[in-house]
Amino acid sequence: MFEGVNFVSLKKPIYDIKIFDLFFPLKNQIIYTPNSCNVQKPWGGRCEQYCYVFADFCVYGEVSKMIQVFGKNLLEMEESLTIWEDLLGLNGYIA
């Protein structure tokens, strides 16, 4: 896309699972204050990234805190069902 542009990322070679392994043992509130939405800060609630991060944080952290951070339980939201089906590779297999 751009010629002659270089960047460095310290986390690029680290997979998400390793990142969660590194941060969650810290037991710090900062863990529960991420924002990664390109639509609406802190979380727009309308994309795959929203559900993906919610699920990962629930595995490593406390579900009740994640519901507070995100403002809702994405695992129980009807409007998130198609996103979960896509993320889990179930789209087309569920009637």
C-alpha positions in Angstrom: 0.0 0.0 0.0 2.7 2.5 1.0 6.3 2.2 -0.1 9.2 2.9 2.2 7.0 2.8 5.3 8.2 0.6 8.2 6.7 0.0 11.6 7.6 -1.8 14.7 5.2 -3.6 17.0 6.3 -5.3 20.2 3.2 -7.4 20.4 2.9 -8.5 16.8 4.8 -11.7 17.3 2.8 -12.5 20.5 -0.6 -14.3 20.1 -3.7 -13.1 21.9 -3.6 -16.1 24.3 -0.1 -15.1 25.4 -1.1 -11.5 25.9 -4.0 -12.6 28.2 -1.6 -15.0 30.0 0.8 -12.1 30.7 -1.8 -9.4 31.7 -4.5 -11.2 33.7 -2.2 -12.5 36.5 -1.5 -8.9 37.4 -5.0 -8.6 38.9 -5.1 -4.9 38.1 -8.2 -2.9 37.3 -6.5 -1.6 34.2 -7.1 -5.0 32.6 -10.8 -4.1 32.6 -10.4 -0.8 30.9 -9.6 -1.6 27.3 -11.1 0.1 24.3 -10.5 -1.1 20.8 -13.5 0.0 18.8 -13.1 1.9 15.6 -16.8 2.8 15.6 -17.7 4.2 19.0 -15.3 4.4 22.1 -15.0 2.6 24.3 -17.0 -0.2 22.7 -19.6 0.2 19.9 -21.1 -3.2 20.4 -21.8 -4.0 16.7 -18.8 -6.0 15.4 -16.9 -9.3 15.6 -14.1 -7.6 17.6 -16.5 -6.6 20.3 -17.7 -10.2 20.8 -14.2 -11.7 20.4 -12.6 -9.5 23.1 -15.6 -10.0 25.4 -15.2 -13.8 25.1 -11.4 -13.7 25.7 -11.8 -11.4 28.7 -14.5 -13.7 30.2 -12.2 -16.7 29.9 -9.3 -15.0 31.7 -11.1 -12.5 33.9 -14.4 -12.2 35.8 -17.5 -12.3 33.7 -19.4 -9.9 36.1 -16.6 -7.3 35.6 -16.8 -7.8 31.8 -20.5 -7.2 31.8 -19.9 -4.0 33.7 -17.2 -2.9 31.3 -19.2 -3.7 28.2 -22.6 -2.7 29.6 -24.2 -6.0 28.7 -23.7 -9.7 28.5 -22.9 -10.4 24.8 -23.4 -14.1 25.3 -27.1 -13.4 25.9 -27.8 -10.8 23.3 -30.1 -11.9 20.4 -28.5 -9.3 18.1 -25.1 -10.9 18.6 -26.1 -14.4 17.6 -25.0 -14.1 13.9 -21.7 -12.7 15.1 -21.1 -15.6 17.4 -22.1 -18.1 14.7 -19.5 -16.5 12.4 -16.8 -16.4 15.0 -17.4 -20.1 15.9 -17.6 -21.2 12.3 -21.2 -22.3 12.7 -22.8 -20.1 10.1 -24.6 -22.3 7.7 -24.7 -25.3 10.1 -27.4 -24.0 12.4 -31.1 -24.1 11.3 
